[in-house]
Amino acid sequence: MSESAENDLGKELIGLCRAGRLYEVSNWISEGKPLNISAAKRRGRQRSLLEIAVETGFHSLVELLAKNESSQLVRDAALDLAVSLRRLDLIELLCANGADARSVPLADVLLTWQPELFRFFLDHGADTSNGRPFAQALGARVRTALRVFLDYKRAHPEHATQLQEQIDCALRHFCDKGDLKWVCLLIWAGADPRSSGPILNEEYTEDPACFTSGLEQACHPESVDVLKKLKPDSNRDDLAKLLHCAAFWSRSATLEYLLEIGAQPNDKANGGSSALGIVLRGLSFVRVGIHGAERLASHYEVRRTFDCVSVLISHGAVWRPDRGYELTSLRRALVECEPAVTIDLLGIFRKHNVCAAETVHKLLGTPLMREHLKSETNALLRLGIHLDTKPISGRWKGIGQTKAAR
């Protein structure tokens, strides 16, 4: 048969299916005419006649074609289409005629929001672990999946571990997004904010070295409400680690809350604050968001960092860099800011005695910093900073003055 003749037959058969001409299609099959025809593409491949029948929703036609379909792939593709159309009647019909319920990813079923579809596929052996389907559905805020999840978990204790991992994964996702409503729902459903694992839809976190917890992710959003809901406890949780997370993201309200419930600001062996060091390093990222390569960052643009610095030092944090790169990093960041930013930071340091005079002298004593602060000489003198002379050990007033001069 020529290609042209095959195309004509295909068009004729498709027309019969779309018109619901059941008896004509039945006669076609009885006469031994081919059912393998080409139709418009779906998801990058040619659709089958069975899929076209599913689209029509004609129950008897779907049954007729499914019974006469020899390809498992075609039956399974039609089942996938029936799921997307949320047609439980056609799903049941296709499975009764050879389609494999396990061929459809459970996540696709859950995203239909139809509990009756969820239960049908679960009852027919759907894979509940591959691709974390429940985590995907809960992460997409499919509320109807939550009750089915709880029922299935109770009925299948043998799957309890992997199901718990999925709801914990979804919780970490909502902690990171600051979605208090869904955090509350998942905590109610038994999610553990202290378990460690990957974050939903973040591939890099599949590496165990990048595993995190809901508590850690709750330190990322602007609001502290989610973290409060998780009730971190100084006797149970590593508050220092949470403090570092909040410092990295420059979340002053979260820092304040953690310090109030017992986090210690000074945790380094030399008595300094690693959280304060993390906050100060955050100045290095400010210029990333500045439009125009030539412009220096203003005080307004570093305000979040200053807010965090103020919170930490108000709770007694001190800056004692024990590695050369800490000084170098802060120096480079300050050079990318307006000179007044450095003066403001030094003013905070002096007021609260945050660091030793020698540390300030090392920070400012390079030719690059001297040139950068040339316009602020009088401001430096008002702070008692004299860069041309050696500072008195541990003293802030009159930094740079010799003992004889004092």
Residue pairs with C-beta under 8 A, 6 or more apart in sequence:
1 9
6 34
6 37
7 38
9 33
9 34
9 37
10 37
10 38
10 39
13 25
13 28
13 33
13 35
13 37
13 49
14 37
14 39
14 49
14 52
16 24
16 25
16 28
17 25
17 49
17 52
17 53
17 56
17 61
17 65
18 52
18 56
20 56
20 58
20 61
22 58
22 60
22 61
22 64
25 61
25 64
25 65
26 64
29 35
29 64
29 68
35 49
35 65
35 68
35 69
36 49
37 49
38 46
39 46
39 47
39 48
39 49
39 51
39 52
40 46
40 47
41 47
42 51
42 81
48 69
48 71
48 74
48 77
48 78
49 65
50 62
50 65
50 66
50 69
50 74
50 75
50 77
50 78
51 74
51 77
51 78
51 81
53 61
53 62
53 65
53 78
54 62
54 78
54 81
54 82
54 85
54 87
54 90
54 94
55 81
55 85
57 85
57 87
57 90
59 89
59 90
59 93
62 78
62 90
62 93
62 94
63 93
63 97
66 75
66 78
66 93
66 94
66 97
66 98
66 99
67 97
69 75
69 97
69 98
72 98
72 100
75 94
75 97
75 98
75 99
75 100
76 99
76 100
76 103
76 104
78 94
78 99
79 91
79 94
79 95
79 99
79 100
79 101
79 103
79 104
80 103
80 104
80 108
82 90
82 91
82 94
83 91
83 104
83 108
83 109
83 112
83 117
84 108
84 112
86 112
86 114
86 117
88 114
88 116
88 117
88 120
91 101
91 117
91 120
92 120
95 101
95 124
101 120
101 121
101 124
101 125
101 126
102 124
102 125
102 126
102 127
104 121
104 126
105 127
105 130
105 131
105 133
106 121
106 122
106 126
106 127
106 128
106 130
106 131
106 133
106 134
107 131
107 132
107 133
107 136
107 137
109 117
109 118
109 121
109 126
109 133
110 118
110 133
110 134
110 136
110 137
110 142
110 145
111 136
111 137
111 140
111 142
113 142
113 144
113 145
114 144
115 144
115 147
115 148
118 144
118 145
118 148
119 148
122 128
122 148
122 152
126 133
127 133
128 134
128 152
128 159
128 162
128 163
129 159
129 162
132 165
132 166
132 169
132 200
133 166
134 145
134 149
134 163
134 166
134 167
134 170
135 166
135 167
135 169
135 170
135 173
135 200
136 200
137 145
138 145
138 146
138 149
138 166
138 167
138 170
138 182
138 186
139 169
139 170
139 173
139 174
139 200
139 201
141 182
143 185
146 185
146 189
149 163
149 167
149 189
150 189
150 190
152 159
152 163
153 159
153 160
153 163
153 164
156 163
164 190
164 192
164 195
165 195
165 197
167 186
167 189
167 190
167 191
168 191
168 192
168 195
168 197
168 214
169 197
169 198
169 199
169 200
170 182
170 186
170 191
170 200
171 183
171 186
171 187
171 191
171 192
171 193
171 214
172 197
172 198
172 199
172 200
172 212
172 213
172 214
172 217
173 199
173 200
173 201
173 217
174 182
174 183
174 186
174 226
175 183
175 193
175 214
175 215
175 217
175 218
175 220
175 221
175 226
175 230
176 199
176 217
176 218
176 220
176 221
177 221
178 218
178 220
178 221
178 222
178 223
178 225
178 226
179 226
180 223
180 225
180 226
180 229
183 214
183 218
183 226
183 229
183 230
184 229
187 193
187 229
187 230
191 214
192 214
193 213
193 214
193 215
193 218
193 230
194 213
194 214
194 215
194 236
194 237
195 213
195 214
196 211
196 212
196 213
197 205
197 211
197 212
197 213
198 205
198 206
198 210
198 211
199 205
199 212
199 217
204 210
205 211
205 212
214 230
215 227
215 230
215 232
215 237
215 242
216 241
216 242
216 245
218 226
218 227
218 230
219 227
219 242
219 245
219 246
219 249
219 251
219 254
219 258
220 245
220 249
220 251
221 251
222 251
222 253
223 253
224 251
224 253
224 254
224 256
224 257
227 242
227 254
227 257
228 257
232 239
232 242
232 258
232 261
233 261
234 261
234 262
234 263
239 258
239 261
239 262
239 263
239 264
240 263
240 264
240 267
240 274
240 275
242 258
242 263
243 255
243 258
243 259
243 263
243 265
243 275
244 274
244 275
244 278
246 254
246 255
246 258
246 275
247 255
247 275
247 276
247 278
247 279
247 282
247 308
247 312
248 278
248 282
250 279
250 282
250 304
250 305
250 307
250 308
251 308
252 304
252 307
252 308
252 310
252 311
255 275
255 308
255 311
255 312
256 311
259 265
259 311
259 312
259 315
265 273
265 275
265 276
265 312
265 315
265 316
265 317
266 272
266 273
266 316
266 317
266 318
267 273
267 274
267 275
268 274
268 320
268 322
269 322
270 320
270 322
271 318
271 320
272 318
272 319
272 320
272 321
272 322
273 312
273 317
273 318
273 319
273 320
275 312
275 317
276 309
276 312
276 313
276 317
276 318
276 319
276 354
277 319
277 321
277 326
279 305
279 308
279 309
279 312
280 305
280 309
280 319
280 326
280 329
280 330
280 333
281 326
281 329
281 330
281 333
282 304
282 305
282 308
283 297
283 302
283 305
283 330
283 333
283 334
283 336
283 337
284 329
284 332
284 333
284 336
286 297
286 301
286 302
286 305
286 333
286 336
286 337
287 297
287 336
289 301
290 297
290 301
296 336
296 337
296 338
297 336
297 337
297 338
297 341
298 337
298 338
298 341
299 306
299 338
299 340
299 341
299 344
302 337
302 341
306 344
306 345
306 348
309 345
309 348
310 348
313 348
313 352
313 354
314 352
317 354
318 353
318 354
318 355
319 349
319 354
319 355
319 359
320 355
320 356
320 359
321 327
321 330
321 359
327 359
327 362
327 363
330 363
331 363
331 366
331 368
331 369
334 341
334 342
334 345
334 369
334 372
335 368
335 369
335 372
339 372
339 373
339 375
339 376
340 376
340 379
342 364
342 369
342 372
342 373
342 376
343 373
343 376
343 379
343 380
343 383
346 360
346 380
346 383
346 385
347 383
348 354
349 355
349 360
350 383
350 384
350 396
353 396
356 393
356 394
357 391
357 392
357 393
357 394
357 395
357 396
357 399
357 400
358 391
358 393
358 394
360 385
360 391
360 396
360 399
361 387
361 390
361 391
361 399
361 400
363 369
364 370
364 373
364 380
364 385
364 387
365 387
370 387
373 380
380 386
380 387
383 399
384 396
384 397
384 398
384 399
384 400
384 401
385 399
385 400
386 398
386 399
386 400
386 401
387 400
388 400
389 400
389 401
389 402
389 405
390 400
390 402
391 399
391 400
391 401
392 398
392 399
392 401
392 402
392 403
392 406
398 405
398 406
